[in-house]
């Protein structure tokens, strides 16, 4: 059961990290 919690946690962290980079890139591109 713990393995699924770990997998879900890593997946959510990856999604949040990806969205953060995408938003940062979008804002940076607008500044250019």
Protein Blocks (a to p, Z undefined) as FASTA:
>chain_A
ZZmmmmmmmmmmmmmmmmmmmmmmmmmmmmZZ
